[in-house]
């Protein structure tokens, strides 16, 4: 299957279905199906079970689903995750973003100092394995800002020269990551190794690294890991070849927190296809 081809999964849905209004949040991009209750649904869990096929197809077609206006708490959110995904629970072990564990499989979103820009990225694409689905839950909406930004990789990669995608797929990406000793969680931009691996035992960290496919090197109290991961990957259901890496995030160290690396600037608006191609060659 060619990179720009995908299995067509276009779920026909009614605007109103079982007390839930369905709409495409960004219709100009065909991105994100939004579900909202028209009243108080008898049971959102039951609704999901009754419309399981719609949920699965819509996730593939629109890239994600926004459940908006439903009465959920953390416990009911975790139950919904169990209904919407049959994946084995995925720990954030080895993750580079500073995150606090809320419960067994729920984490607070990445902490970042004011002014830091978090580039759009593929979750944990720098690891040998990654989650197929990521779930976000908002318990208390901020009065100002605080949005969780999302983008469509499908739409973005249309601006790339197809040769770039093929080159990423053929050559893959070598990641070298440096984990510092313990740091203040809310001021760090990269997580310390104790937080990332959920232990202060160096021997245990080395064992975890071997288990997940990372080469570990200790430099005093600092940890350096290396691994090769995909640059592009075929979607297991649609068959699309999709850009799937984080090579653009930390290609050059910076002492200025929040300063974008040259590669991250590729995602700024106004860049032409030629600019993108020349910068990634």
C-alpha positions as CSV (number, residue, x, y, z in Angstrom):
1,X,0.0,0.0,0.0
2,X,1.4,3.4,-0.9
3,X,2.1,6.0,1.8
4,X,-0.8,8.2,0.8
5,X,-3.3,5.4,0.7
6,X,-5.4,4.1,3.5
7,X,-8.3,1.7,3.9
8,X,-11.5,3.7,3.7
9,X,-13.3,3.7,7.0
10,X,-16.1,6.3,6.8
11,X,-18.7,5.7,9.5
12,X,-22.0,7.2,8.6
13,X,-23.5,8.6,11.7
14,X,-26.7,10.5,12.6
15,X,-26.5,14.0,14.1
16,X,-28.4,12.7,17.1
17,X,-27.9,9.2,18.3
18,X,-29.4,7.8,21.5
19,X,-29.5,11.1,23.3
20,X,-26.0,12.1,22.1
21,X,-25.2,14.7,19.5
22,X,-22.5,13.8,17.0
23,X,-20.5,16.4,15.1
24,X,-17.0,16.8,13.6
25,X,-15.1,19.4,15.7
26,X,-12.9,20.6,12.9
27,X,-14.9,19.8,9.7
28,X,-12.4,21.6,7.4
29,X,-9.8,19.0,8.4
30,X,-12.1,16.0,9.0
31,X,-10.6,15.9,12.5
32,X,-12.0,14.8,15.9
33,X,-15.6,13.5,16.3
34,X,-17.3,15.4,19.2
35,X,-20.0,13.7,21.3
36,X,-22.2,15.8,23.5
37,X,-25.3,14.7,25.6
38,X,-28.5,16.5,24.7
39,X,-29.7,15.9,28.3
40,X,-28.5,13.6,31.0
41,X,-27.6,10.2,29.4
42,X,-28.9,7.3,31.3
43,X,-25.4,5.7,31.2
44,X,-22.5,6.9,29.0
45,X,-20.9,3.5,29.6
46,X,-24.0,1.7,28.2
47,X,-24.1,4.1,25.3
48,X,-20.5,3.3,24.4
49,X,-21.2,-0.4,24.6
50,X,-24.2,0.0,22.3
51,X,-22.3,2.0,19.8
52,X,-18.9,0.2,20.0
53,X,-18.6,-0.1,16.2
54,X,-19.2,3.6,15.7
55,X,-16.6,4.5,18.3
56,X,-14.0,2.2,16.8
57,X,-14.6,3.4,13.2
58,X,-14.7,7.1,14.1
59,X,-11.4,6.9,16.0
60,X,-9.7,5.6,12.9
61,X,-11.5,8.0,10.5
62,X,-11.3,11.2,12.5
63,X,-8.2,10.6,14.6
64,X,-9.9,11.0,18.0
65,X,-13.1,11.5,19.9
66,X,-14.0,14.3,22.3
67,X,-16.6,13.4,25.0
68,X,-17.8,16.9,25.9
69,X,-20.3,17.8,28.7
70,X,-20.5,14.3,30.2
71,X,-20.6,13.9,34.0
72,X,-17.4,12.0,34.7
73,X,-15.0,11.7,37.6
74,X,-11.6,10.0,37.6
75,X,-13.1,6.6,38.6
76,X,-15.7,6.6,35.8
77,X,-13.1,7.9,33.4
78,X,-10.9,4.9,34.1
79,X,-13.9,2.6,33.5
80,X,-14.5,4.3,30.1
81,X,-10.9,3.8,29.2
82,X,-11.4,0.1,29.9
83,X,-14.4,0.0,27.5
84,X,-12.6,2.0,24.8
85,X,-9.3,0.2,24.7
86,X,-8.3,-3.5,25.1
87,X,-4.6,-2.6,25.3
88,X,-2.6,-3.8,28.3
89,X,-2.1,-0.8,30.6
90,X,0.8,1.2,29.4
91,X,3.2,2.7,32.1
92,X,5.0,5.9,31.4
93,X,8.3,4.1,32.2
94,X,11.3,5.9,30.6
95,X,9.2,8.8,29.5
96,X,11.0,12.1,29.2
97,X,8.3,14.5,30.2
98,X,8.0,15.5,33.9
99,X,4.7,13.9,35.0
100,X,3.3,13.0,38.3
101,X,1.6,9.6,38.7
102,X,-2.0,10.1,39.9
103,X,-2.9,6.4,40.1
104,X,-1.8,3.1,38.6
105,X,-2.4,4.1,35.0
106,X,-3.4,7.8,35.3
107,X,-0.8,10.6,35.1
108,X,-1.0,14.4,35.5
109,X,-0.2,16.0,32.2
110,X,3.3,17.2,31.6
111,X,4.4,20.0,33.8
112,X,6.1,22.9,32.0
113,X,7.3,26.3,33.3
114,X,5.4,29.4,32.0
115,X,6.3,30.3,28.5
116,X,7.4,26.9,27.4
117,X,6.0,25.7,24.1
118,X,5.3,22.0,23.9
119,X,5.5,21.0,20.2
120,X,3.0,18.6,18.8
121,X,4.4,15.1,19.0
122,X,3.7,11.4,18.8
123,X,3.3,10.0,22.3
124,X,6.4,8.0,23.3
125,X,7.4,7.4,19.7
126,X,11.1,7.5,20.8
127,X,10.5,4.2,22.6
128,X,10.6,0.7,21.1
129,X,6.9,0.3,21.9
130,X,4.2,2.9,22.3
131,X,0.5,3.2,23.2
132,X,-2.0,3.0,20.3
133,X,-4.4,5.3,22.1
134,X,-4.0,8.1,24.5
135,X,-6.8,9.4,26.8
136,X,-7.1,12.8,28.3
137,X,-9.4,13.8,31.1
138,X,-10.1,17.3,32.4
139,X,-11.3,17.4,36.1
140,X,-11.3,21.1,36.6
141,X,-11.1,23.4,33.5
142,X,-8.8,26.4,33.9
143,X,-10.2,29.9,33.9
144,X,-7.7,30.9,31.3
145,X,-5.6,29.0,28.7
146,X,-4.6,25.5,29.6
147,X,-5.8,23.9,26.4
148,X,-4.6,20.5,25.3
149,X,-3.6,21.0,21.7
150,X,-3.9,18.2,19.1
151,X,-3.1,18.0,15.5
152,X,-3.6,15.5,12.6
153,X,-0.4,13.7,11.5
154,X,-2.2,12.7,8.3
155,X,-2.9,16.3,7.4
156,X,0.6,17.5,8.4
157,X,2.5,14.9,6.4
158,X,0.7,15.9,3.2
159,X,3.0,19.0,3.3
160,X,6.1,16.8,3.3
161,X,7.9,15.5,0.2
162,X,7.0,11.7,0.2
163,X,10.7,11.0,-0.1
164,X,11.2,12.3,3.4
165,X,8.6,9.9,4.8
166,X,10.2,7.0,2.9
167,X,13.7,8.0,4.2
168,X,12.5,8.0,7.8
169,X,10.9,4.6,7.3
170,X,14.1,3.1,5.7
171,X,16.7,4.6,8.0
172,X,14.8,4.8,11.4
173,X,15.9,7.1,14.2
174,X,18.7,6.8,16.8
175,X,17.7,8.5,20.1
176,X,20.2,9.5,22.8
177,X,18.5,10.8,25.9
178,X,20.0,12.3,29.1
179,X,18.2,12.0,32.4
180,X,19.3,14.4,35.2
181,X,19.4,13.6,38.9
182,X,16.2,14.6,40.9
183,X,14.9,18.0,39.9
184,X,12.0,20.2,40.9
185,X,9.1,18.6,39.0
186,X,7.3,21.8,38.2
187,X,10.4,23.6,36.9
188,X,11.9,20.8,34.8
189,X,11.4,20.5,31.1
190,X,13.0,17.0,31.0
191,X,12.2,14.4,33.7
192,X,14.8,13.1,36.1
193,X,15.6,9.4,35.9
194,X,14.0,8.6,39.4
195,X,10.7,10.0,38.2
196,X,10.9,8.5,34.7
197,X,11.6,5.0,36.0
198,X,9.7,5.3,39.2
199,X,12.6,4.1,41.4
200,X,15.8,5.5,43.0
201,X,17.6,2.2,42.6
202,X,20.2,2.4,39.8
203,X,20.3,-1.3,39.4
204,X,16.6,-1.5,39.0
205,X,16.7,1.3,36.4
206,X,19.4,-0.6,34.4
207,X,17.2,-3.8,34.5
208,X,14.1,-1.8,33.3
209,X,16.2,-0.4,30.5
210,X,17.2,-3.9,29.3
211,X,13.6,-5.1,29.5
212,X,12.2,-2.2,27.4
213,X,15.1,-2.2,24.8
214,X,17.2,0.7,26.0
215,X,21.0,0.8,26.2
216,X,21.8,2.4,29.6
217,X,25.0,4.3,30.5
218,X,25.6,5.8,33.9
219,X,27.6,9.0,34.1
220,X,27.8,9.6,37.9
221,X,24.3,10.6,39.0
222,X,23.2,11.1,35.4
223,X,21.7,8.5,33.1
224,X,22.1,8.3,29.3
225,X,20.1,5.9,27.2
226,X,20.2,5.0,23.5
227,X,17.9,3.1,21.3
228,X,16.8,2.8,17.7
229,X,13.1,3.3,16.9
230,X,11.0,3.7,13.8
231,X,10.9,7.0,11.9
232,X,7.6,6.0,10.1
233,X,5.3,3.1,10.8
234,X,2.4,1.4,9.0
235,X,-0.9,1.6,10.8
236,X,-1.9,-1.9,11.8
237,X,-5.5,-1.4,10.7
238,X,-5.7,1.2,7.9
239,X,-2.4,0.2,6.3
240,X,-1.2,3.9,6.0
241,X,2.5,4.7,6.3
242,X,2.6,7.5,8.9
243,X,5.3,9.7,10.2
244,X,5.9,8.5,13.8
245,X,8.9,9.8,15.6
246,X,10.2,12.6,17.8
247,X,13.4,13.4,15.9
248,X,12.5,17.1,15.7
249,X,12.0,17.7,19.4
250,X,15.4,17.7,20.8
251,X,17.9,17.8,18.0
252,X,19.9,20.6,19.6
253,X,20.3,21.4,23.3
254,X,19.3,24.8,24.5
255,X,19.9,26.6,27.8
256,X,16.8,28.7,27.3
257,X,13.8,26.8,28.5
258,X,11.0,26.9,25.9
259,X,13.3,28.0,23.1
260,X,12.5,26.0,20.0
261,X,15.2,24.0,18.2
262,X,15.6,24.6,14.5
263,X,13.7,21.4,13.8
264,X,10.8,22.3,16.0
265,X,10.4,25.6,14.0
266,X,9.3,23.4,11.1
267,X,5.9,23.4,12.8
268,X,5.5,27.1,12.8
269,X,2.8,28.5,10.5
270,X,3.7,29.9,7.1
271,X,6.5,27.5,6.1
272,X,6.3,26.2,2.6
273,X,6.6,22.6,1.4
274,X,10.0,23.5,0.1
275,X,11.1,24.9,3.4
276,X,10.0,21.7,5.1
277,X,11.8,19.5,2.6
278,X,15.1,21.4,2.7
279,X,15.1,21.5,6.5
280,X,14.6,17.7,6.9
281,X,17.0,16.6,4.2
